[in-house]
Amino acid sequence: MRRAPRSGRKMAPANGLCRRKVQETGSAEWLRGLFDRTDAKNTSGRLEYLSQDARFRFGSAPPLVGKGAIQDGVNAFFSSLSEITHDIVDSWTFRDVVICQGEVTYTRPDSSTLTIPFANVFKLDGHGFIREYLIYADISGL
C-alpha cells in the first residue's frame, strides 16, 4: 500500500475503526489509520489502538508497558524528529496478529533524512486492540 504525500491529507476518523477487529475492517485500512496517526505524530490518536495494558517495544529498547508509559516514550521520540513518513509495502493478518513491512523516512530537525526498512508485529486482544506492539528497525543512523 503506497502512501500519497502527507500534505493536504486528512486522517480517517478513529471513531470505531480502531475498536473493530482487523478482520472486520481489513488490515490495510486498519494499518492506514494507525500509520496516518503515527506520521502526524498524533500520540493520543495512536493510543486509541492500544489495550490499557499494552506492551510496546522498539527494537532492542526495553519494553514500555501501559498507555501512559507508551505515550511518554513515543512523545520523547517524536520530539527528536521534524517528520516521519511510512510507506507500507506489504501486510499479513493471521488470526490475532497483524504484520507489516515497509520503509520509514525520518526527517531530523536539520532537514536531513534517514530512510530504512522496518517490520512491525501487532498482537491483538479479543476486542481488536493492540496488546503487544513490536517494531523492528535499525535506527542507529539517527
Backbone torsions as a table, in degrees:
resi	resn	phi	psi	omega
1	MET	NA	100.7	178.8
2	ARG	-75.5	144.5	-177.8
3	ARG	-101.9	141.4	173.1
4	ALA	-78.6	162.2	176.9
5	PRO	-56.4	146.6	-175.4
6	ARG	-69.8	-28.4	-174.1
7	SER	-59.6	130.2	177.9
8	GLY	79.2	-4.7	179.7
9	ARG	-78.8	139.7	174.7
10	LYS	-102.3	142.2	177.0
11	MET	-77.8	140.8	173.6
12	ALA	-64.5	142.9	-179.3
13	PRO	-63.2	143.1	-179.8
14	ALA	-75.3	-15.8	-174.5
15	ASN	-43.2	100.4	174.7
16	GLY	78.1	-25.8	-177.3
17	LEU	-57.3	-45.9	-177.5
18	CYS	-75.1	-15.5	-178.1
19	ARG	-91.5	-17.1	177.1
20	ARG	-85.8	148.9	179.2
21	LYS	-62.5	147.4	-179.8
22	VAL	-56.3	-35.9	-178.2
23	GLN	-63.5	-26.9	-179.4
24	GLU	-82.1	-34.2	-175.8
25	THR	-97.8	-21.6	-174.0
26	GLY	91.9	135.8	-174.3
27	SER	-64.9	-32.6	-178.8
28	ALA	-64.1	-45.8	179.1
29	GLU	-65.3	-43.7	-179.9
30	TRP	-62.2	-47.0	178.4
31	LEU	-63.4	-41.3	179.8
32	ARG	-58.8	-43.4	178.0
33	GLY	-62.2	-43.9	-179.9
34	LEU	-65.9	-46.8	-177.8
35	PHE	-74.0	-27.1	171.6
36	ASP	-60.1	-42.5	179.4
37	ARG	-69.0	-37.8	177.5
38	THR	-63.5	-48.6	-177.3
39	ASP	-66.9	-25.4	175.6
40	ALA	-85.2	-0.9	-175.9
41	LYS	55.5	40.6	-179.5
42	ASN	-95.6	83.5	-175.5
43	THR	-63.3	-42.9	-178.3
44	SER	-63.9	-35.7	176.2
45	GLY	-66.2	-36.6	176.4
46	ARG	-65.6	-37.2	-177.2
47	LEU	-63.3	-25.0	178.2
48	GLU	-62.7	-20.9	179.9
49	TYR	-84.7	-11.4	-171.3
50	LEU	-100.4	147.0	169.2
51	SER	-72.0	161.7	-178.0
52	GLN	-58.0	-38.4	-175.8
53	ASP	-103.7	27.9	-176.2
54	ALA	-58.2	151.4	173.5
55	ARG	-112.6	133.5	-177.4
56	PHE	-126.8	125.6	179.2
57	ARG	-133.7	124.3	179.3
58	PHE	-107.8	108.3	179.6
59	GLY	58.7	-131.6	-177.8
60	SER	-93.9	7.9	177.3
61	ALA	-67.5	153.0	176.7
62	PRO	-60.8	146.4	179.6
63	PRO	-67.0	147.7	172.5
64	LEU	-103.8	135.8	-176.1
65	VAL	-122.1	129.2	179.4
66	GLY	92.3	149.9	-175.2
67	LYS	-60.2	-38.3	-179.0
68	GLY	-62.8	-47.8	179.6
69	ALA	-65.4	-39.2	179.5
70	ILE	-65.7	-44.1	179.2
71	GLN	-59.7	-45.5	180.0
72	ASP	-62.9	-44.8	-178.7
73	GLY	-66.1	-44.1	-179.4
74	VAL	-68.0	-40.8	177.9
75	ASN	-61.1	-39.6	178.5
76	ALA	-63.1	-42.7	178.1
77	PHE	-64.7	-47.4	-179.9
78	PHE	-58.6	-36.3	-177.0
79	SER	-67.4	-17.3	179.6
80	SER	-86.7	-1.8	-174.9
81	LEU	-126.4	150.1	173.4
82	SER	-84.2	-36.4	-175.2
83	GLU	-156.7	153.5	175.3
84	ILE	-134.7	136.6	176.6
85	THR	-138.5	123.3	177.8
86	HIS	-103.8	139.4	173.1
87	ASP	-120.7	104.0	-178.5
88	ILE	-84.4	121.1	-176.5
89	VAL	-90.9	-38.2	-177.6
90	ASP	-156.1	158.5	176.6
91	SER	-151.3	154.8	-179.3
92	TRP	-138.7	143.8	177.0
93	THR	-124.3	129.2	177.9
94	PHE	-132.5	102.3	-178.3
95	ARG	51.3	-105.2	-176.0
96	ASP	-105.1	25.8	179.4
97	VAL	-130.1	132.0	173.8
98	VAL	-118.6	131.5	178.8
99	ILE	-123.2	137.6	174.4
100	CYS	-138.7	157.7	176.4
101	GLN	-142.9	152.4	-179.7
102	GLY	179.6	-151.2	177.4
103	GLU	-126.4	143.0	175.9
104	VAL	-122.1	138.2	175.0
105	THR	-113.4	123.0	176.4
106	TYR	-102.5	130.8	175.1
107	THR	-108.4	121.4	-179.6
108	ARG	-79.5	165.3	177.6
109	PRO	-57.1	-26.9	178.7
110	ASP	-85.3	10.0	179.0
111	SER	75.1	0.1	174.1
112	SER	-74.0	156.1	-175.6
113	THR	-126.6	157.7	172.9
114	LEU	-135.0	122.6	176.5
115	THR	-113.9	126.4	-176.7
116	ILE	-139.8	156.7	173.0
117	PRO	-74.9	153.4	175.9
118	PHE	-144.3	160.1	169.2
119	ALA	-139.4	137.8	177.5
120	ASN	-122.1	145.4	174.0
121	VAL	-123.3	126.5	178.1
122	PHE	-117.7	115.6	175.9
123	LYS	-99.5	124.5	-172.8
124	LEU	-101.3	151.8	173.8
125	ASP	-86.2	-177.0	-177.0
126	GLY	-68.1	-9.1	-178.8
127	HIS	-107.3	4.6	178.0
128	GLY	89.0	7.5	176.5
129	PHE	-90.9	151.0	178.7
130	ILE	-74.2	121.7	176.0
131	ARG	-100.0	-23.8	175.5
132	GLU	-142.1	125.9	-173.8
133	TYR	-122.3	109.2	-175.4
134	LEU	-115.7	126.9	179.4
135	ILE	-116.3	127.6	177.7
136	TYR	-116.3	106.4	179.2
137	ALA	-158.1	144.9	177.4
138	ASP	-96.0	97.8	-179.8
139	ILE	-97.1	18.8	-178.7
140	SER	-59.8	-23.7	178.8
141	GLY	-74.6	-9.2	177.7
142	LEU	-76.8	NA	NA
